[in-house]
Amino acid sequence: MYDIAEFVASVREIVARHELGKPGAYCRWNWQKPGQNRDLQLNPYGCADAANILYTIGCFPQDPNERQMWVLALRTLQDPESGLFRESTHHEIHTTAHCIAALEIFDAHPEHPLQGLSKYRDVKAMEDFLEQLDWQRDPWRESHKGAGVYAAMVLAGEVSTEWQNRYFAWLWENADPETGFFRKGCVFPVGKPPSLFPHLAGTFHYLFNQEYTRRPLRYPQAMIDTCLNLFSHGAFPLAKSVGFAEIDWVFCLTRSLRQCGHRHGDCLTALATFAGEYVPFLLGRDPKTDEGLNDLHMLFGAVCCLAELQTALPGQIKTERPLKLVLDRRPFI
């Protein structure tokens, strides 16, 4: 068993150090790094991830007036003409979906319509958009767009049920039977060293959309086999940095397991083995100086992984309050 109560307390302190003088206003980083030009001012990922993290660790603001200040801080970051949110490190569709998802946990919507995505309200345009993504060479980053267009438009209330049905029908038809990942005919090793892990990370983004609307995976058994194989062969350096790769792998394994129960014992063994590497890694970081922990976006990825592990491994990860994964409420991280 791992008691991470002190780590959770340090996460709360990290978030507090990023606050810019009023509720809801946060920077993403609070120091510069040589060779980088970090935005140390009000930042979309700073604001969104502060909210996400506090929700996850059970410290979400309770006062209605304070919550409204958070909502206003996020809304000020939306471009009134295009309706998009922008930040230099991610594609604008990712940033837009991420900020709208943060607004959702306040039961709020963006102030302006998503004019910059309006062409994708047409079902054929949405399907064409998915078709032209680079699924083979860059599945990880491209999934930010393919999953983000769904999350942004659904959470903003701008598309119909029929639009959503067509979106998931496209994914169903393009599921790869060999790996369980997306997209069929495009799942080949990429990166350095070549690996299927970027396809897993890309699939994760579509999977949380499917989980949001309780949609079935077409090949959950294949996804489990591929996830376990990637882990056993060390296809990606998990538990070596603070970020999102870990929640990508854990979520793909746990949510495909929920749908079919395939290799249940092997899955739990792999998750426990991973937790035995990942939790000590996080606890060994200095919360005052560690670069990863003090990037609120990367920190959010880490607490998401802990939340999913806590559910998947009952009794193994102890906190004063149960961690709450935002993906159990709405899509997109």
C-alpha positions as CSV (number, residue, x, y, z in Angstrom):
1,M,0.0,0.0,0.0
2,Y,1.2,3.5,-0.8
3,D,0.1,6.5,1.4
4,I,0.3,9.5,-0.8
5,A,-1.5,12.0,1.5
6,E,1.7,14.1,1.9
7,F,2.2,14.2,-1.8
8,V,-1.4,15.3,-2.4
9,A,-0.8,18.1,0.2
10,S,2.3,19.2,-1.8
11,V,0.2,19.2,-5.0
12,R,-2.2,21.7,-3.3
13,E,0.8,23.9,-2.3
14,I,2.2,23.8,-5.9
15,V,-1.1,25.0,-7.3
16,A,-1.3,27.8,-4.7
17,R,2.2,29.0,-5.8
18,H,0.9,29.5,-9.3
19,E,-2.0,31.7,-8.4
20,L,-1.8,35.2,-9.8
21,G,-3.5,37.2,-7.0
22,K,-7.2,36.3,-7.5
23,P,-9.3,33.2,-7.7
24,G,-9.2,31.4,-11.0
25,A,-6.1,33.3,-12.3
26,Y,-3.1,31.0,-12.7
27,C,0.1,30.7,-14.6
28,R,1.2,27.4,-16.0
29,W,4.9,27.8,-14.9
30,N,6.3,30.0,-12.1
31,W,9.9,30.1,-13.3
32,Q,11.8,30.3,-16.6
33,K,14.0,27.5,-18.0
34,P,17.2,28.2,-20.0
35,G,16.5,27.9,-23.7
36,Q,12.7,28.3,-23.3
37,N,10.5,31.3,-23.5
38,R,7.8,30.3,-21.0
39,D,4.7,32.3,-20.5
40,L,4.7,33.2,-16.8
41,Q,1.5,35.3,-17.0
42,L,-2.2,34.3,-17.1
43,N,-2.2,31.1,-19.1
44,P,-5.1,28.8,-20.4
45,Y,-3.4,25.7,-19.1
46,G,-2.5,27.3,-15.9
47,C,-6.2,28.3,-15.2
48,A,-7.7,25.1,-16.6
49,D,-5.3,22.7,-14.9
50,A,-5.5,24.5,-11.5
51,A,-9.2,23.8,-11.6
52,N,-8.7,20.2,-12.8
53,I,-6.1,19.4,-10.2
54,L,-8.2,20.9,-7.3
55,Y,-11.2,18.9,-8.5
56,T,-9.1,15.7,-8.6
57,I,-7.6,16.1,-5.1
58,G,-10.9,17.1,-3.5
59,C,-10.1,20.8,-2.9
60,F,-12.4,22.3,-5.5
61,P,-13.8,25.8,-4.6
62,Q,-17.1,25.6,-2.9
63,D,-18.2,29.3,-2.6
64,P,-20.5,30.3,-5.5
65,N,-19.0,33.7,-5.9
66,E,-15.5,32.3,-5.9
67,R,-16.5,29.8,-8.5
68,Q,-17.9,32.5,-10.7
69,M,-14.5,34.3,-10.6
70,W,-12.9,31.1,-11.8
71,V,-15.4,30.9,-14.7
72,L,-14.7,34.6,-15.6
73,A,-10.9,34.0,-15.6
74,L,-11.3,31.2,-18.1
75,R,-13.8,33.0,-20.3
76,T,-11.5,36.0,-20.6
77,L,-9.0,33.7,-22.4
78,Q,-11.5,32.9,-25.2
79,D,-11.2,34.8,-28.5
80,P,-14.6,36.5,-29.0
81,E,-14.5,36.2,-32.8
82,S,-13.4,32.7,-33.4
83,G,-14.5,31.3,-30.0
84,L,-11.2,29.5,-29.7
85,F,-8.7,29.4,-26.9
86,R,-5.0,29.5,-27.8
87,E,-1.6,28.8,-26.2
88,S,1.8,28.3,-27.9
89,T,2.5,24.7,-26.8
90,H,-0.6,23.0,-28.2
91,H,-2.9,23.1,-31.2
92,E,-5.8,25.5,-30.7
93,I,-8.3,22.7,-30.9
94,H,-6.6,21.0,-27.9
95,T,-6.5,24.3,-26.0
96,T,-10.1,25.0,-26.8
97,A,-11.3,21.6,-25.7
98,H,-9.2,21.7,-22.6
99,C,-10.6,25.0,-21.4
100,I,-14.2,24.2,-22.2
101,A,-13.7,20.9,-20.3
102,A,-12.5,22.9,-17.3
103,L,-15.5,25.2,-17.6
104,E,-17.7,22.2,-17.5
105,I,-16.7,21.2,-13.9
106,F,-18.1,24.6,-12.9
107,D,-21.3,23.7,-14.8
108,A,-20.4,26.5,-17.2
109,H,-20.1,27.0,-20.9
110,P,-17.8,29.2,-23.0
111,E,-19.1,32.8,-23.5
112,H,-18.8,32.8,-27.3
113,P,-19.9,30.3,-29.9
114,L,-17.1,28.2,-31.5
115,Q,-17.1,30.0,-34.9
116,G,-13.6,28.7,-35.6
117,L,-14.9,25.1,-35.6
118,S,-18.3,25.9,-37.1
119,K,-17.5,24.1,-40.4
120,Y,-17.3,20.8,-38.5
121,R,-20.9,21.0,-37.5
122,D,-21.6,19.5,-40.9
123,V,-21.3,15.7,-40.5
124,K,-19.5,15.2,-43.8
125,A,-17.0,17.9,-42.9
126,M,-16.3,16.3,-39.6
127,E,-15.8,12.9,-41.2
128,D,-13.5,14.4,-43.8
129,F,-11.5,16.1,-41.0
130,L,-11.0,12.7,-39.3
131,E,-10.0,11.2,-42.6
132,Q,-7.2,13.7,-43.3
133,L,-5.5,13.4,-39.9
134,D,-2.0,11.9,-40.0
135,W,-2.9,8.7,-38.2
136,Q,0.2,6.8,-39.4
137,R,3.1,9.1,-38.8
138,D,1.9,11.4,-35.9
139,P,-1.1,9.7,-34.2
140,W,-0.4,11.2,-30.7
141,R,-0.5,14.9,-31.6
142,E,-3.1,14.5,-34.3
143,S,-5.4,12.9,-31.8
144,H,-5.5,16.2,-29.9
145,K,-7.4,17.6,-32.9
146,G,-9.5,14.5,-33.7
147,A,-10.7,14.1,-30.1
148,G,-10.7,17.8,-29.3
149,V,-13.2,18.7,-32.0
150,Y,-15.7,16.3,-30.4
151,A,-15.1,17.3,-26.8
152,A,-15.2,21.0,-27.6
153,M,-18.3,21.0,-29.7
154,V,-20.2,18.5,-27.5
155,L,-19.5,20.3,-24.2
156,A,-20.3,23.6,-25.8
157,G,-23.7,22.2,-26.9
158,E,-23.1,22.9,-30.6
159,V,-23.8,19.5,-32.2
160,S,-26.6,17.0,-32.3
161,T,-27.0,13.4,-31.1
162,E,-26.9,12.4,-34.8
163,W,-23.6,14.2,-35.2
164,Q,-22.2,12.3,-32.3
165,N,-23.5,9.0,-33.6
166,R,-21.7,9.6,-36.9
167,Y,-18.5,10.5,-35.1
168,F,-18.5,7.2,-33.2
169,A,-19.6,5.2,-36.2
170,W,-16.5,6.5,-38.0
171,L,-14.3,5.4,-35.1
172,W,-16.0,2.0,-35.0
173,E,-15.4,1.4,-38.7
174,N,-11.7,2.5,-38.3
175,A,-10.8,0.4,-35.2
176,D,-7.8,-1.9,-35.9
177,P,-8.6,-5.5,-35.1
178,E,-5.0,-6.5,-34.5
179,T,-4.2,-3.9,-31.8
180,G,-7.6,-2.4,-30.8
181,F,-6.2,1.1,-31.6
182,F,-7.2,3.7,-34.1
183,R,-6.8,3.9,-37.1
184,K,-7.1,0.6,-39.1
185,G,-4.5,0.3,-41.7
186,C,-2.3,3.0,-40.1
187,V,-1.0,1.3,-36.9
188,F,2.7,0.8,-37.5
189,P,5.7,1.5,-35.2
190,V,6.7,5.2,-35.2
191,G,9.1,7.3,-33.2
192,K,12.6,6.8,-32.0
193,P,12.9,3.9,-31.1
194,P,10.0,2.8,-33.3
195,S,7.0,1.7,-31.2
196,L,3.2,1.4,-31.2
197,F,3.0,3.5,-28.0
198,P,2.2,6.7,-30.0
199,H,-0.8,4.9,-31.3
200,L,-1.8,4.0,-27.8
201,A,-1.5,7.6,-26.7
202,G,-3.5,8.7,-29.7
203,T,-6.2,6.1,-29.1
204,F,-6.5,7.3,-25.4
205,H,-7.9,10.6,-26.6
206,Y,-10.7,8.9,-28.6
207,L,-11.3,6.4,-25.8
208,F,-12.2,9.1,-23.2
209,N,-14.7,10.4,-25.7
210,Q,-16.2,7.0,-26.0
211,E,-16.2,6.5,-22.2
212,Y,-18.0,9.8,-21.8
213,T,-21.0,8.5,-23.8
214,R,-20.7,4.9,-22.6
215,R,-19.8,3.6,-26.1
216,P,-18.4,0.1,-26.7
217,L,-14.9,-0.6,-28.0
218,R,-14.9,-2.8,-31.0
219,Y,-11.8,-4.8,-30.1
220,P,-11.2,-4.5,-26.3
221,Q,-9.4,-7.8,-26.1
222,A,-6.9,-6.7,-28.7
223,M,-6.3,-3.5,-26.9
224,I,-5.6,-5.3,-23.6
225,D,-3.1,-7.6,-25.4
226,T,-1.4,-4.7,-27.0
227,C,-1.2,-2.6,-23.8
228,L,0.3,-5.5,-21.8
229,N,2.8,-6.3,-24.6
230,L,3.9,-2.7,-24.8
231,F,4.4,-2.6,-21.0
232,S,6.2,-5.9,-20.8
233,H,8.7,-4.9,-23.5
234,G,9.3,-1.4,-22.2
235,A,8.1,0.2,-25.4
236,F,8.0,3.6,-23.7
237,P,9.9,4.9,-20.7
238,L,6.9,5.0,-18.2
239,A,7.5,6.3,-14.7
240,K,10.5,8.3,-15.8
241,S,8.9,11.8,-16.1
242,V,5.9,13.8,-15.0
243,G,3.3,14.0,-17.8
244,F,0.5,12.2,-19.6
245,A,2.0,9.0,-21.1
246,E,1.3,7.1,-17.8
247,I,-2.4,8.0,-17.7
248,D,-2.6,7.1,-21.4
249,W,-1.4,3.6,-20.8
250,V,-3.3,3.0,-17.6
251,F,-6.6,4.3,-18.9
252,C,-6.4,2.2,-22.1
253,L,-5.8,-0.9,-20.1
254,T,-8.4,-0.3,-17.3
255,R,-11.2,0.9,-19.6
256,S,-10.8,-1.9,-22.1
257,L,-10.7,-4.4,-19.2
258,R,-14.0,-3.0,-17.9
259,Q,-15.6,-3.9,-21.2
260,C,-14.5,-7.5,-21.5
261,G,-12.6,-8.9,-18.5
262,H,-9.9,-10.4,-20.8
263,R,-6.7,-11.4,-19.0
264,H,-8.0,-9.9,-15.8
265,G,-5.2,-11.3,-13.6
266,D,-2.5,-10.2,-16.0
267,C,-4.0,-6.7,-16.1
268,L,-4.0,-6.3,-12.4
269,T,-0.5,-7.7,-12.1
270,A,0.8,-5.2,-14.7
271,L,-1.0,-2.3,-13.0
272,A,0.4,-3.2,-9.6
273,T,3.9,-3.5,-11.1
274,F,3.5,-0.2,-12.7
275,A,2.2,1.4,-9.5
276,G,5.3,0.0,-7.7
277,E,7.5,2.0,-10.1
278,Y,5.4,5.1,-10.6
279,V,4.3,6.1,-7.1
280,P,7.8,6.0,-5.6
281,F,9.0,7.9,-8.6
282,L,6.5,10.7,-7.9
283,L,7.1,10.7,-4.2
284,G,10.8,11.0,-4.8
285,R,10.5,14.3,-6.6
286,D,11.1,17.6,-4.8
287,P,7.8,19.5,-5.0
288,K,9.5,22.9,-4.6
289,T,12.0,22.5,-7.4
290,D,11.0,19.7,-9.8
291,E,10.4,20.9,-13.3
292,G,7.6,18.4,-14.1
293,L,5.6,18.9,-10.9
294,N,5.8,22.7,-11.3
295,D,4.3,22.6,-14.8
296,L,0.6,22.6,-13.9
297,H,-0.3,20.8,-17.1
298,M,2.2,18.0,-16.6
299,L,1.2,17.8,-12.9
300,F,-2.4,17.3,-13.9
301,G,-1.4,14.3,-16.1
302,A,0.3,12.8,-13.1
303,V,-2.7,13.2,-10.7
304,C,-5.0,11.8,-13.3
305,C,-2.9,8.7,-13.4
306,L,-3.0,8.4,-9.6
307,A,-6.7,8.8,-9.6
308,E,-7.2,6.0,-12.2
309,L,-4.8,3.7,-10.4
310,Q,-6.5,4.3,-7.0
311,T,-9.8,3.0,-8.6
312,A,-8.1,0.1,-10.4
313,L,-6.2,-1.1,-7.4
314,P,-8.6,-0.9,-4.4
315,G,-6.8,-0.3,-1.1
316,Q,-3.4,0.1,-2.7
317,I,-3.2,4.0,-2.9
318,K,-4.3,5.8,0.3
319,T,-5.4,9.4,0.4
320,E,-7.4,11.4,2.9
321,R,-10.1,11.9,0.3
322,P,-10.6,9.7,-2.7
323,L,-9.1,11.1,-5.9
324,K,-11.7,11.9,-8.6
325,L,-10.7,11.5,-12.2
326,V,-12.2,14.4,-14.3
327,L,-12.7,11.9,-17.2
328,D,-15.4,10.2,-15.1
329,R,-17.4,13.4,-15.4
330,R,-16.6,14.8,-18.9
331,P,-14.1,14.1,-21.7
332,F,-10.8,15.7,-22.5
333,I,-7.5,16.1,-20.7
